[in-house]
Amino acid sequence: MTLPSIEKSIVADMALAPEGHRKIEWVSAHMPVLNRIRAEFERDLPFKGLKVTICLHLEAKTAYLAKVVQAGGAEVTITGSNPLSTQDDVCAALVEDGITVFAKYNPDPVEYKSLVLHALETKPDLIIDDGGDLITLMHGERPDLLETIRGGAEETTTGIIRLKALQKEGTLTLPMVAVNDAYCKHLFDNRYGTGQSVFDGIIRTTNLMIAGTTVVVVGYGWCGKGVAMRAKGLGANVIVTEVDAIKAVEAHMDGFHVMPMSEAAKKGDFFITVTGNKDVITGEHYDVMKDGAIVCNAGHFDVEANKPDLAARAVSIRTARKNIEEYKMQDGRRIYLLAEGRLVNLGAADGHPAEIMDMTFALQAVGLRYVNENYEQLGAGVINVPYELDEQVARYRLESLGIGIDSLSDAQKKYLDSWS
């Protein structure tokens, strides 16, 4: 029997499905929290009869989240949030599992936007977004697609910034759970996940040594802290650049060199941007970089390191290796840009470890259930993940590890709640 998802979907090659199934099976075996939530969803069917559209980095861990939401009774459609992070074999496997997919690896910008629109035109009741791609498209060009949506959940810092800008303008029309702002997300995904996966991408792509080099970490938020920590652990000399005085003091007290980018640009071997902002590396910085400097991004969009400035200074541009573009300057210096300036941990690797995304995607799943059950009372706006759900995910993780913790006694609770 032909699945409806096969007839509807747009993917590169259905023949790749067997390898995609193996990838999804591997990560699902290392995601015990999401497995537990899947069992709850299969029992309760919280999304029965509803349509859910997901826009995330479309690799195996995301695919398993889609299957968990499907297990809750939803009709699921998924698209990719980054052209270079989509894995065609995973897309094909999802289609065989009854999920509608509109995604291909490395489509051109016009096709990429078309695929996202296809996913939205299924008229979902709920959404899961990454970087605000779905939200900004609907609130900008296609407000008609907002009519059916009850609410959703947002994955990233950049997406929360966009949502809060819409909320400030009074134009956000639905409740969106800020999964990125959950305590578990900051501590584990942004710090430990980004820290490890960034160097996974750099090392896979370059096959170069980190120990003994100078790594410049641009931004010392939660992701920057993780990147700096892992760089130090790999034996690098770490420089942090910041615009926030408090974060700069923290980086200094954590043992890192802190200086402006104008100075750091002269010293770095590797430059890793993690700000969520644009133009944190520009022409004046490229002008003083060492021969062989390597630039990559772990923030969100490919605007943190200014690519037009780099191209304007180059006398030649060539692909030195897969996911490495060599820009040769007039004076003979070579500057290398990884993964086109897109997310290096996803464009040049497989993203965060499965155990990390187990917790993050568990938050997505319970957050989506929360907004579905409460959207009428919540109203339009950016909604925090309730602490009880955040802690529940952490407790599920501890239980999966066989780790127990203490509980407060009634007397201790009373003492903490009293003023005397």
Secondary structure as the mmCIF struct_conf table of DSSP 4:
data_model
#
loop_
_struct_conf.conf_type_id
_struct_conf.id
_struct_conf.beg_label_comp_id
_struct_conf.beg_label_asym_id
_struct_conf.beg_label_seq_id
_struct_conf.end_label_comp_id
_struct_conf.end_label_asym_id
_struct_conf.end_label_seq_id
HELX_RH_AL_P HELX_RH_AL_P1 PRO A 4 LYS A 8
STRN STRN1 ILE A 10 ILE A 10
BEND BEND1 ALA A 12 ALA A 12
HELX_RH_3T_P HELX_RH_3T_P1 MET A 14 LEU A 16
HELX_RH_AL_P HELX_RH_AL_P2 ALA A 17 SER A 28
TURN_TY1_P TURN_TY1_P1 ALA A 29 HIS A 30
HELX_RH_AL_P HELX_RH_AL_P3 PRO A 32 ASP A 44
TURN_TY1_P TURN_TY1_P2 PRO A 46 GLY A 49
STRN STRN2 LYS A 51 LEU A 56
BEND BEND2 GLU A 59 GLU A 59
HELX_RH_AL_P HELX_RH_AL_P4 ALA A 60 ALA A 71
TURN_TY1_P TURN_TY1_P3 GLY A 72 GLY A 73
STRN STRN3 GLU A 75 GLY A 80
BEND BEND3 SER A 81 ASN A 82
TURN_TY1_P TURN_TY1_P4 PRO A 83 SER A 85
HELX_RH_AL_P HELX_RH_AL_P5 ASP A 88 GLU A 96
TURN_TY1_P TURN_TY1_P5 ASP A 97 GLY A 98
STRN STRN4 THR A 100 PHE A 102
BEND BEND4 TYR A 105 ASN A 106
HELX_RH_AL_P HELX_RH_AL_P6 PRO A 109 LEU A 120
TURN_TY1_P TURN_TY1_P6 GLU A 121 THR A 122
BEND BEND5 ASP A 125 ASP A 125
STRN STRN5 LEU A 126 ASP A 129
BEND BEND6 ASP A 130 ASP A 130
TURN_TY1_P TURN_TY1_P7 GLY A 131 GLY A 132
HELX_RH_AL_P HELX_RH_AL_P7 ASP A 133 GLY A 140
TURN_TY1_P TURN_TY1_P8 GLU A 141 GLU A 141
HELX_RH_3T_P HELX_RH_3T_P2 PRO A 143 LEU A 146
TURN_TY1_P TURN_TY1_P9 GLU A 147 THR A 148
STRN STRN6 GLY A 151 GLU A 154
BEND BEND7 THR A 156 THR A 156
HELX_RH_AL_P HELX_RH_AL_P8 THR A 157 GLU A 169
TURN_TY1_P TURN_TY1_P10 GLY A 170 GLY A 170
BEND BEND8 LEU A 174 LEU A 174
STRN STRN7 PRO A 175 ALA A 178
HELX_RH_3T_P HELX_RH_3T_P3 VAL A 179 ASP A 181
BEND BEND9 ALA A 182 ALA A 182
HELX_RH_AL_P HELX_RH_AL_P9 TYR A 183 CYS A 184
HELX_RH_PI_P HELX_RH_PI_P1 LYS A 185 GLY A 193
HELX_RH_AL_P HELX_RH_AL_P10 THR A 194 THR A 206
TURN_TY1_P TURN_TY1_P11 ALA A 211 GLY A 212
BEND BEND10 THR A 213 THR A 213
STRN STRN8 THR A 214 VAL A 218
BEND BEND11 GLY A 221 GLY A 221
HELX_RH_AL_P HELX_RH_AL_P11 TRP A 222 GLY A 233
TURN_TY1_P TURN_TY1_P12 LEU A 234 GLY A 235
STRN STRN9 ASN A 237 THR A 241
BEND BEND12 VAL A 243 VAL A 243
HELX_RH_AL_P HELX_RH_AL_P12 ALA A 245 MET A 253
TURN_TY1_P TURN_TY1_P13 ASP A 254 GLY A 255
STRN STRN10 HIS A 257 VAL A 258
HELX_RH_AL_P HELX_RH_AL_P13 MET A 261 LYS A 267
BEND BEND13 ASP A 269 ASP A 269
STRN STRN11 PHE A 270 THR A 273
BEND BEND14 THR A 275 LYS A 278
BEND BEND15 VAL A 280 VAL A 280
STRN STRN12 ILE A 281 ILE A 281
HELX_RH_AL_P HELX_RH_AL_P14 GLY A 283 TYR A 286
TURN_TY1_P TURN_TY1_P14 ASP A 287 VAL A 288
HELX_LH_PP_P HELX_LH_PP_P1 MET A 289 LYS A 290
TURN_TY1_P TURN_TY1_P15 ASP A 291 GLY A 292
STRN STRN13 ALA A 293 ASN A 297
BEND BEND16 GLY A 299 PHE A 301
TURN_TY1_P TURN_TY1_P16 ASP A 302 VAL A 303
BEND BEND17 GLU A 304 GLU A 304
STRN STRN14 ALA A 305 ALA A 305
HELX_RH_AL_P HELX_RH_AL_P15 LYS A 307 ARG A 313
STRN STRN15 ALA A 314 ARG A 321
TURN_TY1_P TURN_TY1_P17 LYS A 322 ASN A 323
STRN STRN16 ILE A 324 MET A 329
TURN_TY1_P TURN_TY1_P18 GLN A 330 ASP A 331
BEND BEND18 GLY A 332 GLY A 332
STRN STRN17 ARG A 334 LEU A 338
HELX_RH_3T_P HELX_RH_3T_P4 ALA A 339 GLY A 341
BEND BEND19 ARG A 342 ARG A 342
STRN STRN18 LEU A 343 LEU A 343
HELX_RH_AL_P HELX_RH_AL_P16 VAL A 344 GLY A 347
BEND BEND20 ALA A 348 ALA A 349
BEND BEND21 HIS A 352 HIS A 352
HELX_RH_AL_P HELX_RH_AL_P17 ALA A 354 LEU A 378
BEND BEND22 ALA A 380 ALA A 380
STRN STRN19 GLY A 381 ASN A 384
HELX_LH_PP_P HELX_LH_PP_P2 VAL A 385 PRO A 386
HELX_RH_AL_P HELX_RH_AL_P18 TYR A 387 SER A 400
TURN_TY1_P TURN_TY1_P19 LEU A 401 GLY A 402
HELX_RH_AL_P HELX_RH_AL_P19 ASP A 410 ASP A 417
#
